[in-house]
Amino acid sequence: MPARRTALSAATVFLISALALAGCSGGAEKPAAGSAAGTSPLQNPDGTKSGLAPLTSPEDRKAGRDIIARVATAAAGPKDGYDRNEFGPAWTDNVDGVPGGHNNCDTRNDLLARDGRSVEHKDGSSCTVTAMTIDDPYTGKTVRWSKQQASKIQIDHVMPLSYDWQMGASKWDKAKRVQIANDPLNLVPADGSQNASKGDSGPATWLPANTTVRCSYAVRFAQVSLKYQLPVTEADKKAMLQQCDG
């Protein structure tokens, strides 16, 4: 009898251990709400990697401040003459000089595929995304998205196009404006209501609701500014530095 009880106890311990391990494995498959998954902007200088991970270490936040410190400042110019069409057709694949251009897939679908997990495509298409799971950096929530709810996830221009226009893009040729409108460095799939609330605001007047990515967002804004040699306002630069403890 004692031997039988020992065998039962061993089996019970094995079962409990197996269940515990299964629970840990299952929890690792999907980040909890309030977290942010993705790539650090410090490790993603061309925007080809997914998401917008937080910068948490003192060293990374210092590196973020160093990038922001290089950004030039200027007063915003007039919005006169701005029109979305000045930046080319929305999400055109006919763009030179940026990753994803001329790859036979429009920019929006490129970005959904870049940041999505468990991505599903339209039958017969390797481009059109119909469903996916995405870790939304602007809210910190994990979202299951489908094309039937297209506006639930929108593509945010980190440096808004009308902001670009006021800071100097009005003087560019059309080809360069098409570039910044379709450059993955300047694009983040995110919660639709967050994108709508942002409008054409700079960091002094709008930041993501998810506070953990605000430094990363400021760094990404700076990366776009530096790549395209567009200044930001003094207030925006001050707000950007503050997000990274500056």
Steps between C-alpha positions, in 0.01 A plus 500: 500500500769760584667430166169561319448829685851609402432425134177696511675795661769501235239492224310783663814713528582433134149603390506820704844590362388435142193719543709779649743490211216502248352803671830686482544413134150613410547832676815575304327479165314829537609814687267616772289810450698808592827363366669607180671261261719582208842635417693776670534802269872491583516159329270597212651803325331427165157404637495155341457313830170472684347701777631762740652349815556710812840643587538412866867492595683821594749429221231466233314807617828696491559374146148617414570847639820517296301436180234757591770758587616496136160615371484856370224737606301766317168676517218325316418650163151553359275208415387683184497274197514175694305213350545127556534458123819706513658187650380270224225237492440347841720195565639486149752229414638729230762658726877514463768504767316338791471135612197329346475722196415320173454163675153445348329564834362834620650672803203439731509124450879499531467663842221270621712199404809655662338549840235228506516146636299204371448699181234376257486604134222521245466179302740504209688806628835525676436869568149579626478443876153394614565417867779509755587545865692815586661634815388862476781721632283806553264330747708203615215264413501188286238527226356240267430694181307409186438688176129520592606739779761683296492827696574322829868505405626795295844589367637801687746738340726557800598838360163607357491605137351843566768550767761407238345754265522779756859413594636506145350226284294761314825592323590143402437335168212254481725191498649585840157562649385159372803350673425636847134402465593137429823456694461219759717704737215752518218246525351310796180291490310601813161539664267696273365727771854592607589588141184708464565691824855581391408679179799706389634559853862497601627342826435816704124459454455125439668184628389134499272398785745221584756688708760222472564575130508879516880517499511257206237706318705817554812326368314378192370853439861621522624228263253613234592865559870425457461277196298762312676803650173643625514710818249481782368781715684596818203383706497163325873444550471586869210254537696230314799534731274491806361160395851356526573671834661806343 
